[in-house]
Amino acid sequence: MRVFYPLASTTWDQAEQDALARVIASGRHTMGPEVARFEEAFAAHCGSRYAVMASSGSAANLLALAAAFWHPDWGWRQGDEVIVPAVSWSTTYFPVTQTGLRLRFVDVDPATLNIDPDLVQAAITPRTRAILAVNLLGNPAALTRLRAIADAAGLVLIEDNCESMGARLDGRMAGSFGALGTFSSFFSHHICTMEGGMVVTDDRKLHDNLLSLRAHGWTRGLAPDSHLPIDPDPFQRQFRFVLPGYNLRPLEMEGALGTEQLAKLPGFVAQRRANAAIFRSLFSDMQDLDIQHETGESSWFGFAMILKGRLAGRRAQLVRALTLAEIEARPVVAGNFLNNPVIAKLDHSVASALPAAERIDRDGLFTGNHHYPIRPQIERLRQVVEDVAKGA
């Protein structure tokens, strides 16, 4: 059913249809040259040496954490800590514990909704090995400062950039500041390959780990000079396993779609930023909510609103009014993730109080953004919010 203001919409046209038809006609459907072509283009887009495609953004996060855990020079052990923000999506956190590492939660900045660098600095312990920064809803975290904190403490910076493809900070692409950066090309994200994800890195050993872990932990397809042990017997080499890997490979269709979509990404982001300018002009003066403060050049995944004043505690009422107006809305990702029941099953500690995350959990929501103009939709959103605030 079509709604007036949907959360997400298709970005495909004839180019994507032709790409799918080309792959079908080729007879090669499993991961192959189309995926490799997309990886090469994506690495160039990000300014990174390597890009490795995965079956989803969630899979990209799992690959990134596992590749770091098994880096031969870093010496990570089970129980080592990764500092994470309290507000993000579930698959930011699950790969940390699935790799045997321990989550260490800190609060987010209430203005940017991203991890608070001051709290990160205070949360570091002798067991800390990495900072996992999340660029939330298109908005880059304080990546330059986080990189400096990580470098000074001998830590690894990893970016979950799954919601922020195309964002920039200090002249660099978000996702390229850390040792590893992850991306998603799920339907509702900036580009769509049906399902799909990507990991970028400049580190050759991480790259080879990613390739091995993506395909069962074997060495097939690795260059002879890899740091991973390559069996000299080509027959044995086909089924020789060196890391505890997964099967997180994408399809050729997804790779072909990615190449077409990546070419359109600058235009998509430009229109999203134009829509954001309208949103900010209509909402920045509202006294009953806060909107996300932009850092650098956000790619504006969506429009976050944190209710206050007359709207504080009335999110359910506002959501009902939005639904009647055919405006889709969602929580700000998973809110304060520590309020999810699954947290009892995850090894973790909490390094700071979480007032910003709690407020987001209680009074936060967001609406969608699109690659086409949506002024009428944003104007209706403003009217509904204003009517609810006034009690209409």
Secondary structure as GFF3:
##gff-version 3
##sequence-region A 1 392
A	DSSP	alpha_helix	14	26	.	.	.	ID=ss1
A	DSSP	alpha_helix	33	46	.	.	.	ID=ss2
A	DSSP	beta_strand	50	54	.	.	.	ID=ss3
A	DSSP	alpha_helix	57	69	.	.	.	ID=ss4
A	DSSP	beta_strand	81	85	.	.	.	ID=ss5
A	DSSP	alpha_helix	90	98	.	.	.	ID=ss6
A	DSSP	beta_strand	102	106	.	.	.	ID=ss7
A	DSSP	alpha_helix	117	123	.	.	.	ID=ss8
A	DSSP	beta_strand	128	134	.	.	.	ID=ss9
A	DSSP	three_ten_helix	136	138	.	.	.	ID=ss10
A	DSSP	alpha_helix	143	153	.	.	.	ID=ss11
A	DSSP	beta_strand	156	160	.	.	.	ID=ss12
A	DSSP	beta_strand	168	169	.	.	.	ID=ss13
A	DSSP	beta_strand	172	173	.	.	.	ID=ss14
A	DSSP	beta_strand	180	184	.	.	.	ID=ss15
A	DSSP	beta_strand	197	201	.	.	.	ID=ss16
A	DSSP	alpha_helix	204	214	.	.	.	ID=ss17
A	DSSP	alpha_helix	234	237	.	.	.	ID=ss18
A	DSSP	alpha_helix	252	283	.	.	.	ID=ss19
A	DSSP	beta_strand	289	291	.	.	.	ID=ss20
A	DSSP	beta_strand	302	307	.	.	.	ID=ss21
A	DSSP	three_ten_helix	309	311	.	.	.	ID=ss22
A	DSSP	alpha_helix	315	324	.	.	.	ID=ss23
A	DSSP	beta_strand	329	330	.	.	.	ID=ss24
A	DSSP	three_ten_helix	337	339	.	.	.	ID=ss25
A	DSSP	three_ten_helix	341	345	.	.	.	ID=ss26
A	DSSP	beta_strand	348	350	.	.	.	ID=ss27
A	DSSP	alpha_helix	355	363	.	.	.	ID=ss28
A	DSSP	beta_strand	364	368	.	.	.	ID=ss29
A	DSSP	alpha_helix	375	390	.	.	.	ID=ss30
###
